[in-house]
Amino acid sequence: MKKHILCIGDSNTHGYNADPADSEDHGIRFTENERWTCLLQKSLGKEYLVSEEGLSGRTTVFPDPLHESMDALSVIYSLLKSHEPIDLLILMLGTNDTKERLGMNAACISLGMQRLINKAKATDCWGSHGPNILIICPPPIGRRMSDAAMGQGCAEKSEQLADYYEEQAKLTGCHFFNAKNIPLNQIDHMHFTRCGHAQLAEILTDLIPALL
């Protein structure tokens, strides 16, 4: 059986594109030739299976009062079970948790990630090796972020996440990668560019084999 990698994330895993001119088909979602999950599958080759579970607006554990089913905690059991067996779970979440309306600081967001990790580890979906999780801290939101619905203080909170996430990775026995250098577009300053998707896929192609 192929080594199965499940990628659970938000709009940067779904492939949202805030700058249509940056995509080959000028759409609002990057194509299968551009998304980091698809590029990762291509680079790793036929011995691997990369499954993408990205949802724009997804948080770690915090319900959104404006949109239903946005917290990963409420769906992670079904996602893990539907994709089992899983050899590596990649969690890249936290950007949406910084929204002002959710009222969470970076420390609370990190505790949300911890709770999500513990739920995943307790789910019977793993191969013979047991739970294997990679936490990716998303790049900090740019200070010129233009999405008014995100509210105030998002950039500052997102800048603090990496240190908290790295500590959580140590506490929970997870792998950690800080995606701080992945380029974001100059439209909303939150989402990967086409080049950013390619860069993340290249980095993970080198990193993942050692984790399996």
Buried (B, 14 or more C-beta within 10 A) or exposed (E): EEBBBBBBBBBBBBBBBBBEEBBEEEEEBBBEEBBBBBBBBBBBEEEBBBBBBBBBBBBBBBBBEEEEEBBBBEBBBEBBEEBBEBBBBBBBBBBBBBBEEBEBBBEBBBBBBBBBBEBBBEBEBBBEEEBBBBBBBBBBBBEEBEBEEBBEEBBBBBBBBBEBBBEBBEEBEBBBBBBEEBBBBEBBBBBBBBEBBBBBBBBBBEEBEEBB
